């Protein structure tokens, strides 16, 4: 999808890449300037695309954690007379898909099943590899390459930076916030960086949004991996690649964002001509040092 509901970013979801209910829903939201509450409703609808056409406004409000009047205002913002008209439209453009009967499952199994569904949705998004390839090209060309991720997203940023440093000549991890964060972004720009990679997961720290706004003002192209095309960071991202998180446990699970990070690594390697040589050099040195036991 080339847009994020008018929020200013560019999503990596392409209408030509998939014809799933989720993709058709995202296409419905394109071109609309949505409030944070409305983006939350849209995100919840995309995650439950097969169920949404049959939910009442009250049920959708409970699903999104908003008020019922907010759902009505959301429908009007999309150009419908009210929620019933929106629901009728959804039944036409995003019909329910058959769901296999899994029988009785406990909450742990449900969390795993939800993550599997997130990965399926990511696979649908990646049916159009264009946005990821463009992101890989941008990341490979940036010298240095700053990688930002705070709080819940810090682990994703750290994992990406760890592997990226094996093939990219200058990776700079920005894993801690504070008053030095803008200074470190400025330092990367002075050193020649032209792209910043950000991992942004809920709950979204205000500091991340401010840091990305600063990065754009400093002239950096911002590539962001976020939990949704409607995340708060969309308006300060040039290329946003969505990968949903699981919310069925006390703490969110992030299998899809992690996998998308590895996919970005692969795309970046494709644009680094000496990536394979660097990996072979590392393996040789690791063997000489007896670095690993296997």
Secondary structure, DSSP 8 states (H G I E B T S, - for coil): ---STTSS--BS--TTT---HHHHHHHHHTT----HHHHHHHHHHHHTHHHHTT--HHHHHHHHTS-HHHHHHHHHHTT-SSHHHHHHHHHHHS---------S--HHHHHHHHHHHHHHHHHHHTTS-HHHHHHHHHHHH-SSEEEE--GGGHHHHHHHHHHHTTTSS-EEEE---STTHHHHHHHHHHTT--EEEEEE-SS--HHHHHHHHHHHHTT-EEEEEES-TTSGGGGG-SEEEE---B-SSSS-B-HHHHHHHHHHHHHHHHT-TTHHHHHHHHHHHHHHHT----
